[in-house]
Amino acid sequence: MVTMGFQTLFEIDTNPGGTANWVRLGAGIESATPALNETLVQRGYLDGNGGQSTRTTGFQLVYTFSGERRPGDTAQDYIYNKMLELGDNRMTQFRATDAGGAVITGPCSIANITPPGGNANDISAFSFEIHFNGKPTLTPATAAPALTATFGAGTATGTTKVTATPSAGNSLAYKITKQAITVYGRQYVDGVIAYTSGSDIAGAVADDYLNVYELDQYMHVVKFASKKLAAGDFAA
């Protein structure tokens, strides 16, 4: 499966030392470039017959972000306001959630903040780096938590429906498939149809799978439910 850059969710904690306040880093950001900055030890041994061996003995994961300055964006303002700060005042937490739902998270320092600049008739450029401090945690994708959902017949002939209540700030969506699918927590999804709980769903037939998602505002999965539809799931 091909993924797009925008499907990775980057978030920064704007309340370090307190209850984490994760804010998306996205507005005005055109590129995010990761680098492991590995420390390599290369040595030759007698049994290598002249060839060398390499061991990776350390690394620091760094993300370089570049784009344009967007005053008023919470994440950008937080970073910009750290420009003249030093030491612990540059430290917070950062996490990156890839399209498949795997999450890298850990303490970090904000570094190499470049003040806005550029040509008079161009948009002000802005760049900075996120340096993880120590080894971040990689949490592999796992199956999405179950969404409490009730499936049943719709109101119009041939329709079905599902009833579910998303948490505040989240929304529902659905997709009809011919085969059962596996969905991961925090996975990015597309090709789904926005849904209001209890509304009629047309276009499905018996033996189709009705897949229902609870999504956050960034189209990443919070919870998931699925059912193989039977004749009784359709209005006569």
Secondary structure, DSSP 8 states (H G I E B T S, - for coil): ----GGGSEEEEESSTTSS--EEE--TTEEEEEEE---EEEEEE-GGGTT-EEEEEEE---EEEEEEE--TT-HHHHHHHTTTT--GGGGEEEEEEE-TTS-EEEEEEEEEEEEEEE--TTS--EEEEEEEE-S--EEE---B--B---EEEE-SSTT-EEEE----TT-EEEEEEESS----BTT-B--S-EEE-TT--B-S--TT-EEEEEEE-TTSBEEEEEEEE--GGGS--
